[in-house]
Amino acid sequence: MNLKEKFRHVLNFPKEGIDFIDITTVLQDKDAFKYAIDSLVDLVKDLDFELIVGPESRGFIFGAPVAYVLNKGLVLVRKKGKLPYKTVSVEYELEYGKDVLEMHIDAIKPGQKIVIIDDLLATGGTTLSNIKLVEKLGGEVVGIAYLVELTYLNGRENLKGYDVRSVVQFESSLI
C-alpha cells in the first residue's frame, strides 16, 4: 500500500505558510489504519524495550495499538493539569510562548527501556521534551518511531544520538 497518498494536505493551516499533514484520512480508512499500525510495529519490534511512551494526543492513537500488539506497557505524556496523580514536568517552547508536558512520577522506573511513538516528526522539539521526561525518571529512550517524518524540517538533527525511525517521509512541503 502506498500510505503516503492516503494523507490529506491542508494548506495554510493552522496558519499561513504551513502544509498541515492530516492523519484523519488514514484513521478513517480501515486498511490504511491497519497498515499504519502494522508498519509501526515492524519499525520497533526488533528493539529491546519495556514501555511505549505516547505523547498527547496523537501518540495515544498510534502508541496504544502498538503496545497492545507487542505486549508492552503504555505511558501517557499529557499537557499540564491533565493527569490525576503526582507528575514530573518539563517546560518547552512553542512558536508563540511556552507550554508544559507532564508524566506520572511513577510511570517509568530507573533503567527501563522506552520507545516513544508519535504521529509526526517536524522539528523534534516536542520529542526532546518527551525524552527529558523519560530521562528525568531514569528511563532510557532506545527508539523513537513516527508515522510521518517531514524530512525537509530536519527534525532528526535535533534528535542526534537517538534511534529515529519513520514509516512515511515527506521530502518537501506543498507550499
C-alpha positions as CSV (number, residue, x, y, z in Angstrom):
1,M,0.0,0.0,0.0
2,N,1.2,3.5,-0.8
3,L,0.4,5.0,2.6
4,K,1.8,8.4,1.6
5,E,-1.0,9.1,-0.7
6,K,-3.6,8.4,2.0
7,F,-2.7,11.6,3.9
8,R,-4.5,14.9,3.2
9,H,-2.6,18.1,2.9
10,V,-4.4,21.1,4.3
11,L,-2.6,24.2,3.1
12,N,-2.2,27.3,5.3
13,F,-3.4,25.5,8.4
14,P,-3.3,26.3,11.3
15,K,-1.6,29.4,9.9
16,E,-0.3,30.9,6.6
17,G,2.7,29.0,5.1
18,I,2.0,25.7,6.9
19,D,1.4,22.4,4.9
20,F,-0.6,20.5,7.6
21,I,-0.4,16.7,7.2
22,D,-3.9,15.5,8.2
23,I,-3.8,11.9,9.6
24,T,-7.6,11.6,9.9
25,T,-7.9,10.3,6.3
26,V,-5.6,7.4,7.3
27,L,-7.6,6.7,10.5
28,Q,-10.9,6.6,8.7
29,D,-9.6,4.1,6.1
30,K,-9.6,0.7,7.9
31,D,-6.9,-0.7,5.5
32,A,-4.7,2.3,5.8
33,F,-5.0,2.5,9.5
34,K,-4.2,-1.2,9.9
35,Y,-1.2,-0.8,7.5
36,A,0.0,2.2,9.6
37,I,-0.1,0.3,12.9
38,D,1.4,-2.8,11.3
39,S,4.2,-0.7,9.9
40,L,4.9,1.0,13.3
41,V,5.0,-2.5,14.9
42,D,7.5,-3.6,12.3
43,L,9.7,-0.5,12.9
44,V,10.1,-1.2,16.6
45,K,9.6,-5.0,17.2
46,D,13.4,-5.6,16.9
47,L,14.2,-3.2,19.8
48,D,14.6,-4.4,23.4
49,F,12.2,-2.3,25.5
50,E,9.6,-2.4,28.2
51,L,7.3,0.6,27.7
52,I,5.9,2.8,24.9
53,V,5.5,6.5,25.6
54,G,2.6,8.0,23.7
55,P,2.6,11.8,23.7
56,E,-0.7,13.7,23.8
57,S,-2.8,13.2,21.8
58,R,-1.9,11.5,18.5
59,G,0.8,9.5,20.3
60,F,-2.1,7.8,22.1
61,I,-3.8,6.8,18.8
62,F,-0.6,5.1,17.5
63,G,1.2,4.1,20.7
64,A,-1.7,2.2,22.3
65,P,-2.3,-0.4,19.5
66,V,1.5,-0.9,19.1
67,A,1.8,-1.5,22.8
68,Y,-1.1,-4.0,22.6
69,V,0.3,-5.9,19.7
70,L,3.8,-6.1,21.2
71,N,2.5,-6.8,24.8
72,K,4.2,-3.6,26.2
73,G,3.0,-1.1,28.8
74,L,1.9,2.4,27.7
75,V,2.8,5.6,29.4
76,L,0.9,8.8,28.6
77,V,2.5,12.3,28.3
78,R,-0.1,15.0,28.8
79,K,-0.3,18.7,28.9
80,K,-0.2,20.3,32.3
81,G,-3.1,19.5,34.7
82,K,-4.5,16.6,32.7
83,L,-3.0,13.7,34.8
84,P,-4.7,12.8,38.1
85,Y,-1.6,11.8,40.1
86,K,1.7,13.4,41.1
87,T,3.7,14.3,38.0
88,V,7.1,15.2,36.7
89,S,7.1,18.1,34.2
90,V,9.1,19.8,31.6
91,E,8.6,23.2,30.0
92,Y,9.1,23.6,26.3
93,E,9.0,26.4,23.7
94,L,6.1,26.8,21.3
95,E,6.1,29.2,18.4
96,Y,4.2,31.8,20.4
97,G,5.1,31.1,24.0
98,K,5.7,28.1,26.3
99,D,3.8,25.0,27.4
100,V,4.3,22.2,29.9
101,L,4.2,18.5,29.4
102,E,3.8,16.0,32.3
103,M,4.1,12.4,33.1
104,H,3.1,10.5,36.3
105,I,6.1,10.3,38.7
106,D,5.8,6.5,38.9
107,A,5.3,5.9,35.2
108,I,8.9,4.8,34.5
109,K,11.3,3.1,36.8
110,P,15.1,3.8,36.6
111,G,16.7,1.7,33.9
112,Q,13.6,0.9,32.0
113,K,14.0,1.0,28.2
114,I,11.5,3.1,26.4
115,V,10.2,3.6,22.8
116,I,8.4,6.9,22.0
117,I,5.7,6.6,19.4
118,D,4.1,9.7,17.8
119,D,2.3,10.7,14.7
120,L,4.7,13.2,13.2
121,L,8.3,14.4,13.3
122,A,8.7,18.0,12.3
123,T,11.5,19.9,14.1
124,G,11.8,17.4,17.0
125,G,11.2,20.0,19.8
126,T,8.3,18.3,21.4
127,T,10.1,14.9,21.2
128,L,13.0,16.4,23.0
129,S,10.7,17.4,25.8
130,N,9.3,13.8,25.9
131,I,12.9,12.5,26.1
132,K,13.6,14.8,29.0
133,L,10.6,13.5,30.9
134,V,11.7,9.9,30.4
135,E,15.3,10.7,31.4
136,K,14.1,12.6,34.5
137,L,12.6,9.4,35.8
138,G,15.7,7.4,34.9
139,G,14.4,5.7,31.8
140,E,16.4,5.1,28.6
141,V,15.0,6.0,25.2
142,V,16.1,3.2,22.9
143,G,13.9,4.2,19.9
144,I,11.6,6.8,18.6
145,A,9.1,5.9,15.9
146,Y,6.8,8.2,13.8
147,L,4.1,7.5,11.3
148,V,5.2,10.6,9.3
149,E,8.5,12.5,9.1
150,L,8.8,15.9,7.4
151,T,12.5,15.4,6.3
152,Y,12.7,19.0,5.0
153,L,12.4,20.3,8.6
154,N,15.5,18.3,9.7
155,G,14.0,17.1,12.9
156,R,16.5,14.2,13.1
157,E,19.3,16.8,13.6
158,N,17.7,17.8,16.9
159,L,17.5,14.1,17.9
160,K,21.1,13.1,17.2
161,G,22.2,10.2,19.3
162,Y,18.7,8.6,19.3
163,D,17.4,5.8,17.1
164,V,14.8,7.6,15.0
165,R,12.5,5.7,12.6
166,S,9.6,6.7,10.4
167,V,7.0,4.9,8.2
168,V,6.4,7.7,5.7
169,Q,8.7,10.6,4.7
170,F,7.7,13.9,3.0
171,E,10.7,15.5,1.4
172,S,9.1,18.8,0.7
173,S,6.1,21.0,1.5
174,L,3.3,21.6,-0.9
175,I,3.6,25.3,-0.1
